Amino acid sequence: MRIAMRKREIARRMFAHEFNRSTYKIQDEGEKSPVYVLSPLGLRCNRIFIVGALLEKEEVRADSGIWRIRISDPTGVFSGFIGRYQPEALESLLEIDPPELVAITAKVRVFEGERTMVFIRPENISTVTSDVRDYWIVETAKGTIERIRKMEKEEDEDTKLARQIYSTELEEYKNIIKQALLSLKKFEAI
């Protein structure tokens, strides 16, 4: 009997501004099919790698074992939840006191109610230095620039679909990149 091993998806880099606007969900028909979110710049992902300041952590209800977190990058705030199904992340979180710079690898989740919202479900969380945060900002900016170029050329089906769904204003994302990169100078001055 052969057991099929599913390859783990690559964790993508994305600024909070783009992530929080990523409300379109893609899922194949299969019961175990992964759920993807399509960003306004055409990035399809179900895992994300972020670096930012852990602003707050709070237990949703006393003794629930579920914690709500907020992580800030230069463009906005990621929201997430950690619970007993993420034991490594939960154990790490409990040892961190906000505000603290953290790196997080997380699954992307979509909540569909009155309005559609995205949030993260961390798999791993660790404290990092400002050099790591700065490197993440630069690398994430590069990836965002590449997605903008693909959108301008409508290179693939995901960029075409994103343009159709979101009516993406590329200038908005160019300004977000500038905002993120300018934040590096602010930190250097401190």
C-alpha positions as CSV (number, residue, x, y, z in Angstrom):
1,M,0.0,0.0,0.0
2,R,1.4,3.4,-1.0
3,I,0.8,6.4,1.2
4,A,0.6,9.7,-0.7
5,M,2.6,12.5,1.0
6,R,1.4,15.9,0.3
7,K,4.2,18.4,-0.1
8,R,4.1,21.4,2.3
9,E,3.2,24.7,0.6
10,I,5.9,27.4,0.4
11,A,5.3,30.2,3.0
12,R,5.0,33.4,0.9
13,R,6.0,36.9,2.0
14,M,3.4,39.6,1.9
15,F,2.9,42.9,3.6
16,A,-0.1,43.3,5.9
17,H,-1.7,45.9,3.5
18,E,-1.9,43.3,0.7
19,F,-2.8,40.4,3.0
20,N,-5.7,42.1,4.6
21,R,-7.3,42.9,1.2
22,S,-6.9,39.2,0.1
23,T,-10.5,38.0,0.5
24,Y,-10.9,35.7,-2.6
25,K,-10.7,32.0,-1.6
26,I,-9.7,29.3,-4.0
27,Q,-10.3,25.6,-3.2
28,D,-10.3,22.5,-5.4
29,E,-13.2,20.0,-5.2
30,G,-11.4,17.4,-3.0
31,E,-12.2,17.1,0.7
32,K,-8.6,17.4,1.7
33,S,-7.8,20.1,-0.9
34,P,-5.9,23.0,0.5
35,V,-7.6,26.4,0.7
36,Y,-5.7,29.3,-0.9
37,V,-6.3,33.0,-0.8
38,L,-5.7,35.1,-3.9
39,S,-4.1,38.5,-3.2
40,P,-5.0,41.7,-5.1
41,L,-1.6,41.4,-6.8
42,G,-2.3,37.8,-7.9
43,L,-0.4,35.8,-5.3
44,R,-2.0,32.5,-4.5
45,C,-1.0,31.2,-1.1
46,N,-2.1,29.2,1.9
47,R,1.0,29.8,4.1
48,I,2.7,33.1,4.9
49,F,6.0,34.2,6.4
50,I,5.9,37.5,8.3
51,V,8.1,39.5,10.5
52,G,6.9,42.4,12.6
53,A,6.2,43.7,16.1
54,L,3.9,41.5,18.2
55,L,1.7,44.3,19.5
56,E,-0.6,42.2,21.7
57,K,-1.6,38.8,22.8
58,E,-4.7,38.0,24.7
59,E,-6.6,34.9,25.6
60,V,-10.0,34.9,23.9
61,R,-11.8,33.6,27.0
62,A,-10.2,32.6,30.3
63,D,-8.9,29.1,30.2
64,S,-9.9,28.7,26.5
65,G,-6.4,28.0,25.4
66,I,-7.0,30.2,22.3
67,W,-5.0,33.4,22.0
68,R,-5.7,36.3,19.7
69,I,-2.5,38.1,18.4
70,R,-1.8,41.3,16.4
71,I,1.5,41.7,14.5
72,S,2.4,45.0,12.9
73,D,4.6,45.6,9.9
74,P,5.2,49.0,8.2
75,T,2.0,48.8,6.2
76,G,-0.6,47.5,8.6
77,V,-1.5,44.8,11.1
78,F,-1.9,41.0,10.8
79,S,-4.5,39.4,13.1
80,G,-4.3,35.8,14.1
81,F,-5.3,33.1,16.5
82,I,-3.2,30.4,18.2
83,G,-4.6,27.4,20.0
84,R,-4.0,23.8,21.1
85,Y,-3.7,22.6,17.5
86,Q,-0.5,24.7,17.2
87,P,1.4,23.5,20.3
88,E,4.8,24.8,19.2
89,A,3.5,28.2,18.4
90,L,1.5,28.4,21.5
91,E,4.4,27.4,23.7
92,S,6.6,30.1,22.1
93,L,3.9,32.7,22.3
94,L,3.4,32.2,26.0
95,E,7.1,33.1,26.6
96,I,7.0,36.3,24.6
97,D,5.9,39.6,26.1
98,P,4.7,42.3,23.7
99,P,5.9,44.5,22.2
100,E,8.6,42.2,20.7
101,L,9.8,41.6,17.1
102,V,8.8,38.2,15.9
103,A,9.0,36.0,12.8
104,I,5.9,33.8,12.1
105,T,5.2,31.1,9.7
106,A,1.5,30.6,9.5
107,K,-1.4,29.1,7.6
108,V,-3.8,31.6,6.0
109,R,-7.4,31.3,7.0
110,V,-10.5,33.0,5.6
111,F,-13.5,33.9,7.7
112,E,-16.7,34.4,5.6
113,G,-19.5,36.1,7.5
114,E,-21.1,39.5,7.0
115,R,-17.8,40.5,5.5
116,T,-14.9,38.3,4.5
117,M,-11.8,38.6,6.6
118,V,-8.4,36.9,6.5
119,F,-6.3,36.0,9.5
120,I,-3.2,33.8,10.3
121,R,-3.0,30.6,12.2
122,P,0.7,30.5,13.3
123,E,2.7,27.2,13.0
124,N,5.9,28.7,14.3
125,I,6.7,31.9,16.1
126,S,10.1,33.2,17.4
127,T,11.7,36.4,18.5
128,V,14.0,38.1,16.0
129,T,16.3,41.1,15.8
130,S,15.7,44.4,13.9
131,D,18.2,43.2,11.2
132,V,15.9,40.2,10.5
133,R,12.9,42.5,10.3
134,D,14.7,44.9,8.0
135,Y,15.8,42.0,5.7
136,W,12.2,40.8,5.6
137,I,10.9,44.3,4.6
138,V,13.4,44.5,1.7
139,E,12.7,40.9,0.5
140,T,8.9,41.4,0.8
141,A,9.2,44.7,-1.1
142,K,11.1,42.9,-3.9
143,G,8.4,40.2,-4.1
144,T,5.7,42.8,-4.2
145,I,7.5,44.7,-7.0
146,E,7.6,41.4,-8.9
147,R,3.9,40.9,-8.5
148,I,3.2,44.4,-9.6
149,R,5.2,43.7,-12.8
150,K,3.3,40.5,-13.4
151,M,0.0,42.5,-13.0
152,E,1.1,45.1,-15.5
153,K,1.8,42.4,-18.0
154,E,-1.1,40.1,-16.9
155,E,1.4,37.3,-17.2
156,D,-0.6,34.4,-15.7
157,E,-4.2,33.3,-14.9
158,D,-3.9,34.3,-11.2
159,T,-2.9,37.9,-12.1
160,K,-5.8,38.1,-14.6
161,L,-8.2,36.8,-12.0
162,A,-6.9,39.2,-9.3
163,R,-7.3,42.2,-11.7
164,Q,-10.9,41.0,-12.5
165,I,-11.9,40.4,-8.8
166,Y,-10.2,43.3,-7.1
167,S,-9.8,46.0,-9.8
168,T,-6.3,46.5,-8.3
169,E,-4.9,50.0,-8.3
170,L,-1.2,49.3,-8.8
171,E,-0.2,52.8,-7.7
172,E,-1.6,52.0,-4.2
173,Y,0.8,49.1,-3.9
174,K,3.8,51.1,-5.2
175,N,3.1,53.6,-2.5
176,I,2.9,50.8,0.1
177,I,6.4,49.6,-0.9
178,K,7.7,53.1,-0.6
179,Q,6.1,53.4,2.8
180,A,7.7,50.1,4.0
181,L,11.2,51.0,2.6
182,L,11.1,54.5,4.1
183,S,10.4,52.9,7.5
184,L,13.9,51.4,7.4
185,K,15.4,54.9,7.4
186,K,13.2,55.9,10.4
187,F,14.5,52.9,12.4
188,E,18.1,53.7,11.4
189,A,17.7,57.2,12.8
190,I,16.7,55.9,16.2
